[in-house]
Amino acid sequence: MSVLTQPPPRKARETDGFAGGIAALAQGKLYALQNPFALDGRVSSYPGSARGYSVANSYLLTQSDAAMLNEFMSINNVETFAGHFNVETCYTSNVDAALWFDFGAKTQGRDILESMKVTAVTRADTIKLGKKDRAIDVMQAPIRLIATRWLYDRATRTLFSSDMFTHVWRDRENGPWIVTEADNDPTSPRDIRSFLLNTRYWWLEGAPTDSIRRGIGNVFDTYDVETIAPGYGCILRGRDVVARHYRMLDEILKGLDRSVAVSRYVGRDEER
């Protein structure tokens, strides 16, 4: 995550029928930068049998005097990015993480790193974006696989959920990549359960999921979430959509708790 002193995008596509590129989730405040990719059995974050397309998401939060790129699913091209834009601060969960970004691969890389402020965010923190103090809440993710945080943008009521709520993909490369209340969303609890158990969340069956449920529930009790913005997969937009997908996840986790389910190792080729 980096704070930039750059103006917001001049023009972005509307979200209806959006097929990749830049989607304005809140004009002048929040943009999704989306790149579709094919599901052909080689992407470990999706079931081996999944076919179709998903999308990789980054998010640009903008103010008149500053912007923040929320890109937590990889650390690629950070040096190139920092060399092109006027980056003031790099936010990370560990100050040493800045060394993982390959600074020094190019001649000016080490100079960029030394001139840039690197700030470690805690498991409960707040980032102030711009002089008007737009608040971005940072929290320990109640369920996760990679070392990231969940974020909440108060201005747009958006929860950035990293590698959770990533379970909606599409048959076609052109999406659409945003699920809205106007859609006839066919996602079922069975779909989400199969997605979780056939990906890197296979270990949930027989785990102490009651504590995970309480952690997730606390997030949704604390924050007024109108949009769930995952690191990949379709964005979930609208109170009813958010509430429905949260309830389905909670129901699934309840049924996977060790009090009612038995834990066992599941190989990559076994699907449930």
C-alpha angles and dihedrals in degrees: 000000000000136000112225133191096219132119118256121261112289095222135008133182120257114253097240109102091357113173105182137304120075120350121189107224091172115006111242092004114056135019131178116218105204133186120184121220133184124255106220104147096277099090109091094199089067132053114275091241095050113121129184128048141307132183136236112225135206122173130217115202111195139196129173090259105029146014137203126210110212104202110152105150098078143002098226123140095002093137092050091047093049090048092055101041131050097253114188102175138016113206116205140159089239127028090219088061089081087071090059091063093081094246105175096042084109126041096253095042098096091047090053092051093048093050095047123086111236114202125188113216119211128224089268112032144129128227117206111213116203132340092296088064100237101192123229111185117215120204140173107262108247089211125020146131103204125057099262139118130234115241132203123201109206093195095061099021090237126154114206103208104182109203097358126086087028094126103107118089134158140236093229134054092232093062124176090239099194123071110210136181089257092062125092091232108197096192110132134189088253090056093052093044091052090047093053097044094045095052136047090306093069089117093068092087105095094005124127092267095161089079090047090051091052091051094050091043091053090056093053092043091051101042131050099230119194097158133032110205111190127190090247136005129044121331113241110223131184133039095263093048092048093047092048095051092044091051092049092051092048092050091051094048090050090055092048097053117124090245090070106018136056121231119229140156114266121197124223093253096052114088128192 
